[in-house]
Amino acid sequence: MAGRRIKKGGGRPKQRVLGAQRRMAALIEKLAAAQEPHERIAVAAGYATSAAKEAPTEDAEIAATEAVEFLTALGDRLLNARREDRR
């Protein structure tokens, strides 16, 4: 072939990097738009859920166990604080 060959992707970040940057930008935007605490929790949980879908199964299992333990303890703490306020 005559002429110069064009190298694909000349210095640009890979799609994987761009995707991660877009996801982080979307997370920041959604967190900024969330008005209530429960909305911020839902946004963060949605982000973690999305990441778990793309992660290897072993990593997703570990993360799921940690998330369930943390969120359950957090819910218990908030509900107990609410009960304390009623007294």
N, C-alpha and C positions, 0 to 999 in steps of 0.2 A: 504494500500500500504506500502510495506516495503521500508526502506531507507529514505534518507533526501529529503525533497521537496525543489526545487529550486525556490527562489522568483524571479519573473520576474522583470527586470528593476533595479536590485540591485544597487541603488545609482546613476544611470545615469539620466540625465535630461529627462523630458518628451518630446515626439515628438513635441508638440506645441512649447516648448522652443527652441528645435533644429531647427525647421522650421523658427522661427523668427530670430535666429542667422544666418542661411543660407541666408535668404532674405537680412538682413542688410549687410552681407559680400558681397553679389552680388551687392548691391547698391553701396557700397564703391568702389568695383572693376570697375563697369561701370562708375562711376563719375571720377575715376582716369584715365580711358581710353578715356574719352570724351575730344576732342581737342578744340572744339569751345564752346563759351557760349551757343549757341542755342542747342547744343548737351546735355549740362548739364541740361538745362531746360527740355528737352524732357525726359531725364533719370529720373529726379525727378517727372515729371508729370506721367510717366509710373509707378513709384513706388506708387504714391498716387492712381492712377487708380486701380492698383492691390489690394491695401489695401481696397479700397472702395467696391470692389467685395466681399470681405470676411466679411466686417463689417455689423452690423445690419442696416436695411434700414433707420431707423431714423438717425443714426449717419452718414451714407453715404450721406443722403440728406443735412444735416447740413454742412458736409465737402465739398460737391459739390458746395453749395451756396458760401461758403467762398473762395474756390479755383477759381471759375468763377469770382467773384468780384476782387480778388487779381490779377489773371492773366490778366484780361481785363484792369485793372488800370496800370499794369506793361507794357503791350503792348502799351497802350496810351502814357505812359511816354516815352518809347523808340522811338515811332514814332514821338512824338513831339520834342524830342531831335534831331532827324534826320532832321526834318524840320527847327529847329533853326540853325543847322549847315549850311544849304543851303543858309541862308540869308547873 
